[in-house]
């Protein structure tokens, strides 16, 4: 069986030229697509598919092809960045909410180009519409079908046997467009899990610590850090040779280097950018560090920054308000930023969450206001030279 690529392509609600942003002449140029099946959540530059994708993009640019790509998956995004690095032309197929006016679509497109280090003169963004309450992921197959149909050359790199792209590539109507010059084995990387300290050991080690802090715990990142552009992220990815370049330790070092915990709107009410903390002491928090199958990572890792509670309050930090939707309706717009819905199927309230709106600048805080938390003494010796604050080993 094979997927009907032409039928899929017709299902994508692509916008007309009024919404397109950049060099419109690129839509008529010979185009190519670099294809990859889903990969591991924490790629690095030592993986065969990453190196082959970069080579394929450069080779297709040398062949005077425009690279057609998209957003939402690291596989498509890496190809777009690699084409930019090769000084080539890029067409990006990106989602916008249905009902977006042309002027706002252009603003969204401009942000996409800036994020990838692209410009209006060498790129074109072609939006497609995502229905209200829908998910762009539901349109990914249609988007892929559109790219496969319209590209003049297809470069499959790392394709999973039996997967969606493998089925698409069996469509006889696109067979003459396929080039396997850069193909490698599909072998997604799964990184080993961080070892979580024993709670009893942590409690004994920190028995003399007067815990009056709230802690921001880090974890391995599977994409750009808050405030980091995709251009910088993919540059770091391409230059890395292990997944540790985005480890929880690397994230903590970045915080110390920038002297700032950057806020994010991810999973926050109304997407307001906040920094999240937990008032749980470390020996209780490590018990909650569990594997999240959905995200292929731990929810938190034993690397963090703890702020004295009174100091956070002075900066505007607040406890989260837990409750049901009836309670939320009674809150002001400001208070809703600090609300977290709970139900019989969740135990969010047990995290004792605090939030601070916007970034947390560490520079104004005194040495006594902050503790840096790391898993063990070896890690403490590595991190202390980067920090003016005391570094505390959990074990």
C-alpha positions in Angstrom: 0.0 0.0 0.0 1.1 3.6 -0.6 -0.2 6.9 0.3 -2.0 9.0 -2.4 0.3 12.0 -2.3 -1.8 14.1 -4.7 -5.0 13.5 -2.7 -3.1 14.6 0.5 -1.8 17.7 -1.1 -5.3 18.8 -2.0 -6.4 18.6 1.6 -4.1 21.3 2.9 -5.9 24.7 3.3 -3.0 26.7 1.8 -3.4 30.5 1.7 -3.4 32.5 -1.5 -0.7 34.9 -2.6 -2.1 37.8 -0.5 -0.8 36.0 2.6 2.6 35.0 1.2 5.6 36.8 2.6 9.1 37.2 1.0 10.2 36.7 -2.6 7.1 35.4 -4.4 9.2 34.4 -7.5 10.6 31.5 -5.5 7.3 29.7 -5.8 8.0 29.2 -9.5 11.6 28.1 -9.1 12.7 24.4 -9.3 12.4 23.1 -5.7 13.7 20.2 -3.6 12.8 18.7 -0.2 15.0 16.9 2.3 12.9 14.2 3.9 13.3 12.6 7.3 11.0 10.4 9.4 10.5 11.3 13.1 13.8 11.1 15.0 14.8 11.1 18.7 13.7 14.1 20.8 17.2 15.1 21.6 19.3 15.1 18.4 22.9 16.1 18.1 25.4 16.8 15.4 27.1 13.4 15.7 24.0 11.6 14.4 24.2 10.3 10.8 20.8 11.7 9.9 21.8 15.2 11.1 25.0 15.2 9.1 23.3 13.8 6.0 20.5 16.3 6.2 23.0 19.2 6.2 24.9 17.7 3.3 21.7 17.1 1.3 20.6 20.7 1.7 24.0 22.0 0.6 24.1 19.6 -2.3 20.6 20.6 -3.5 21.4 24.3 -3.2 24.5 23.7 -5.3 22.1 22.1 -7.9 20.3 25.5 -7.8 17.2 24.1 -6.1 15.0 26.0 -3.7 14.6 24.0 -0.5 11.0 23.6 0.6 10.5 23.0 4.3 8.3 23.7 7.2 8.1 24.2 11.0 6.9 22.1 13.9 9.3 19.2 13.6 13.1 19.3 14.1 13.6 17.3 10.9 11.9 19.9 8.7 13.5 22.8 10.6 17.0 21.5 10.4 16.7 21.3 6.6 15.5 24.9 6.4 18.4 26.1 8.6 20.9 24.0 6.6 19.7 25.5 3.4 20.1 29.0 4.9 23.7 28.2 6.1 24.4 27.1 2.5 23.3 30.5 1.3 20.4 29.0 -0.5 16.7 30.0 -1.0 14.0 28.5 1.2 10.3 28.2 1.0 8.6 27.6 4.3 5.1 26.2 4.7 3.9 27.4 8.1 0.6 27.3 10.1 -1.5 30.3 11.0 -4.9 30.3 12.7 -7.9 30.2 10.4 -9.3 33.7 10.2 -5.9 35.4 10.4 -5.9 38.5 8.2 -3.2 39.0 5.6 -1.5 41.7 7.5 -1.1 39.5 10.6 0.0 36.5 8.5 2.8 38.7 7.2 3.9 39.5 10.8 3.9 35.8 11.7 5.9 35.0 8.6 8.4 37.8 9.4 9.0 36.3 12.8 9.6 32.8 11.3 12.2 34.2 8.9 13.9 36.1 11.7 13.9 33.0 13.9 15.8 31.0 11.3 18.1 33.8 10.3 16.4 34.2 6.9 15.4 37.3 5.0 12.6 38.5 2.7 15.1 38.5 -0.2 16.1 34.9 -0.1 13.0 33.2 1.3 9.2 32.8 1.0 6.7 31.9 3.7 3.4 30.3 2.5 0.9 30.0 5.4 -1.7 27.3 5.7 -4.8 27.7 7.9 -5.4 25.8 11.1 -9.2 25.6 12.1 -10.3 27.0 15.4 -9.7 24.5 18.3 -7.8 22.3 15.7 -4.2 21.3 15.8 -1.6 21.9 13.2 -0.4 18.4 13.7 -3.7 17.1 12.2 -2.6 18.9 9.0 1.0 17.7 8.9 0.3 14.8 6.6 -1.5 17.1 4.1 1.4 19.6 4.4 3.9 16.8 3.7 1.8 15.7 0.7 1.9 19.2 -0.7 5.6 19.4 -0.4 6.1 15.9 -2.0 3.8 16.8 -4.8 5.3 20.2 -5.7 9.1 19.5 -5.1 11.0 18.6 -8.3 13.5 16.6 -6.4 13.0 14.5 -3.2 16.0 13.6 -1.0 15.0 10.9 1.5 17.6 10.8 4.2 16.5 8.8 7.2 13.2 7.1 6.5 11.5 4.6 8.8 10.4 1.3 7.2 6.6 1.1 7.3 6.2 4.8 8.3 4.2 7.5 6.7 6.9 8.9 4.5 8.0 5.5 3.4 4.4 4.9 2.2 4.4 8.3 0.4 7.6 7.5 -1.4 6.0 4.4 -2.9 3.6 6.5 -4.9 4.6 5.8 -8.5 3.8 9.3 -9.6 6.7 10.8 -7.7 9.2 7.9 -8.2 11.2 9.8 -10.8 11.9 12.7 -8.4 13.6 10.6 -5.7 17.3 10.8 -5.1 18.9 8.5 -2.5 22.4 10.1 -2.7 22.2 11.1 1.0 20.2 8.2 2.5 21.2 6.7 5.8 19.8 4.2 8.2 16.8 5.3 10.3 18.1 4.8 13.8 16.6 7.3 16.3 18.7 8.1 19.3 17.5 7.6 22.9 19.7 9.2 25.5 20.2 7.6 28.9 18.1 9.0 31.8 19.6 11.1 34.5 20.0 9.2 37.7 17.7 10.7 40.4 19.1 10.9 43.9 17.6 8.9 46.7 15.2 11.2 48.7 16.5 9.8 52.0 20.1 10.6 51.1 19.1 14.1 50.0 17.3 14.7 53.3 20.2 13.5 55.4 22.7 15.6 53.3 20.6 18.8 53.7 19.5 18.2 57.3 21.3 21.3 58.4 19.7 23.5 55.7 17.0 25.9 56.7 14.7 25.5 53.7 12.9 28.7 53.2 13.3 28.7 49.4 11.4 28.0 46.2 13.3 26.2 43.5 13.3 26.4 39.7 14.4 23.0 38.5 15.9 22.5 35.0 15.8 19.5 32.6 17.2 18.4 29.3 16.0 20.6 26.5 14.6 19.2 23.2 14.6 22.5 21.3 15.8 26.1 21.7 16.2 27.5 25.2 13.8 30.3 26.1 15.1 33.5 24.3 17.3 31.5 21.9 16.6 31.7 18.1 16.3 28.6 16.0 19.2 29.7 14.0 21.4 29.7 17.1 19.9 26.4 18.3 20.6 24.6 15.0 24.1 26.0 14.8 24.8 24.6 18.3 23.1 21.3 17.3 25.2 21.0 14.1 28.4 21.6 16.1 27.7 19.2 18.9 28.8 15.6 19.1 26.6 14.4 22.0 23.2 15.1 23.4 24.8 16.7 26.5 25.0 20.1 24.8 21.3 20.5 25.9 21.5 18.6 29.1 20.0 19.9 32.4 23.5 20.8 33.5 24.1 22.8 30.3 20.8 24.6 30.9 21.9 25.5 34.5 25.2 26.8 33.2 23.4 29.0 30.7 21.3 30.4 33.5 24.4 31.2 35.5 26.2 32.6 32.5 23.3 34.9 31.5 22.5 35.7 35.2 18.9 35.2 34.3 16.2 32.6 34.4 14.2 33.2 31.3 10.4 33.1 31.3 8.4 31.0 29.0 4.7 30.9 28.0 4.7 27.1 27.5 1.7 25.6 29.4 1.1 28.9 31.2 -2.4 30.6 31.4 -3.0 32.7 28.3 0.6 32.0 27.2 1.9 34.7 29.6 5.6 34.3 30.0 6.4 33.2 33.5 9.1 31.5 35.6 7.9 28.6 37.6 9.1 27.4 41.0 8.3 24.8 43.5 8.2 25.3 47.3 8.8 21.6 47.9 12.1 20.9 49.7 14.6 19.0 47.5 14.1 15.7 49.3 10.4 15.8 48.4 10.9 17.2 44.9 13.3 14.4 43.8 10.4 11.9 44.5 8.4 13.7 41.9 11.1 13.5 39.2 9.5 11.0 36.9 9.8 9.9 33.3 7.3 11.6 31.0 6.6 9.1 28.1 4.8 11.8 26.1 7.8 14.1 26.1 10.5 11.3 26.2 12.2 12.9 29.1 12.0 13.5 32.9 9.7 16.2 34.0 12.5 17.7 36.1 16.1 16.8 36.8 18.2 17.4 40.0 19.7 20.7 38.7 18.2 24.0 39.8 18.2 27.5 41.2 16.6 28.1 44.6 15.5 31.6 45.6 14.7 32.6 49.2 11.0 32.9 49.3 10.9 36.5 50.8 13.3 37.6 48.0 11.0 36.2 45.3 8.0 37.9 46.9 9.8 41.2 46.8 10.3 40.7 43.0 6.6 40.0 42.5 6.5 36.2 42.8 3.3 34.7 43.9 1.9 31.3 45.0 -0.3 29.5 42.5 -4.0 29.4 43.2 -5.3 25.8 42.8 -8.9 25.0 42.1 -11.6 24.2 39.6 -13.1 26.3 36.9 -15.7 27.7 39.3 -12.9 29.3 41.3 -11.2 30.5 38.2 -14.3 32.5 37.1 -14.1 34.4 40.4 -10.6 35.6 39.8 -9.4 38.8 38.2 -7.5 38.7 35.0 -4.2 39.2 36.9 -5.0 36.5 39.4 -5.8 34.0 36.5 -2.1 34.1 35.5 -1.4 32.4 38.8 -4.2 29.9 38.6 -3.8 26.1 38.0 -6.8 23.9 37.4 -6.9 20.7 39.4 -9.0 17.6 39.1 -9.3 14.0 40.5 -6.8 13.0 37.8 -4.1 15.5 38.7 -2.0 16.3 41.7 -0.6 19.7 40.6 -1.4 21.3 43.9 1.2 19.0 45.6 4.0 20.7 43.7 3.4 23.9 45.7 4.0 26.0 42.6 5.0 29.7 42.6 5.2 31.9 39.5 7.0 35.1 38.6 5.9 37.1 35.6 8.7 37.8 33.2 12.4 36.8 33.5 14.1 36.5 36.9 17.3 38.6 36.8 19.9 37.1 39.3 22.3 40.0 39.2 20.4 42.1 41.8 20.0 39.3 44.3 22.5 38.9 47.1 24.6 35.8 47.6 22.5 34.9 50.5 19.3 34.9 48.5 20.2 32.1 46.1 21.4 28.5 46.2 22.4 26.5 43.2 21.4 22.8 43.4 23.2 20.0 41.7 23.0 16.2 42.1 26.4 15.4 43.8 29.8 16.6 44.9 31.4 16.0 41.5 28.8 18.2 39.9 29.3 20.8 42.6 33.0 21.0 41.8 32.2 21.5 38.1 29.5 24.2 38.6 31.0 26.3 41.5 33.5 28.1 39.3 30.6 29.4 37.2 28.6 30.7 40.1 28.9 33.6 42.6 26.2 31.8 44.6 26.7 28.8 46.9 26.4 25.5 45.0 24.8 22.8 47.1 25.2 19.0 46.3 22.0 17.0 46.9 24.0 13.9 47.8 
